[in-house]
């Protein structure tokens, strides 16, 4: 079971790295994406520094993706319950985005929000007709 564990571990490490770079470059990433990134990154770090078997990565990767989806659902339907997760995501994003000017991050987030609203509005108009 060592080879599948090693393959899963390296998949976890690559996904954590890619998602972390994504949070840094895609400045309008959602809170659920940032939390999923944090989940994968913590999983990779824990497996790296502990004596835990690398085969655990085979459940950490799918659990991280399910966690991101679950956080999107909780954020949409239970904002009060989601508040501590939003604070955690904010701290993590601030740490990852060190060196990027705040006005640039805000502008990207506003542009992403505007694009989402326009997309939603065009879908709503399409359903009316």
N, C-alpha and C positions, 0 to 999 in steps of 0.2 A: 504493500500500500504506500510505499515510499515515493514511487514515481508519480502517481496521480496527486499526491500531496504536494510534491515539489512543483508540478505543473500548476496546480491550483494556487499555490503560494505566489509564484511569479506572475500569474494572471492578476491576483489581488494587488501585488505591488505595482504592476503596470497600470491597472485601473485607478488605483489611488493617485498615482503620479499624474495620469492624464486628467482626471477630474480636478485635481488641485490646480494644475495649469489652466484648466478651463475656468475655474472660479476666478483666477487672477486675470485672465484675458477677456472673458465674457462678463463684463461689469454689470450686466442686468440679469445675472443668474438669479433664479428664485431661491427662496429660503429653503425649500425642500431639496433642491439640488446641492446647496451648500451643506445641509445636514447629512445628506447621503455621502458627500465627499468626506466629511468629518468621520462618519462611521467607517468608511473604507480605510481611511488613513489611520485611524486608531487601531483597527483590526490588523493592518499590516505592521504597525509599530509593535503591538503586543506580541504578535507571532514572531517578530524578529528578535525581540529582547528576552522573551521568555523561553522556557524549555517545552512549551506546548508543541504538540505534533502539528506539522504543517498541513495535515489532512483537514484540519479545522477550517482552512481557507475554502474548502468545498462547500461549506454552509455559510461562511461569512460573506462571500461575494453575492449569492442570491439574497441573503438577508439584508445586505446593504441596499440593494435595488428595491426590495419590498419596503424597507424603511423609508426610502425617499418617496415612494408612492404613497405610503401611509401618512407621511408628514404633509404631503400636498392635500390629502383628504382632510386631515385634522385641521390644517390651516384654513381651509375653506369652510368647514362646518362647525368648528369649535374654537373660535379665536381666543377665548379666555384660557382654554387649556393649552393653546399653542404658544402663548406669550413667553414662557421660559425658554422654549426651543428657539423662538425668534431672537431672544437676547444672546443665546449661545451661538447661533449662526452669525449674528452681527459681530461678536467678538472674533470668531474664527475668520470671517471674511476680512475684517480689519487687519488681522495678523497676516493673512495671505497677501493682502493688497498693499502692504507697506511700500511707500515710495510712489504710489499713484495719487495724483492730486485729487482731493475730495470733490472739487467742482467737475472734474472729468468723470468720476464715478456717478455723481448725481445726474449729469447730462445723459450718460448712457442709460441710467435707470429710467429717466423721464422719457427718452426716446423709445425704449422698450415698452413702457406703459402705454405711450401714445399709439404705437404700432398694434399692441394687443387690443386696445379700445377700438381702433379703426377696423381691425379684423372682425371683432365681435359685432360691430355695427353693420358691417357689410353682410355678415351671415344673417343678422336679424332682418335686414332689408330683403335679402334673398328669400327668406321664409314668408315674408308678407306677400310677396308677389305671386 
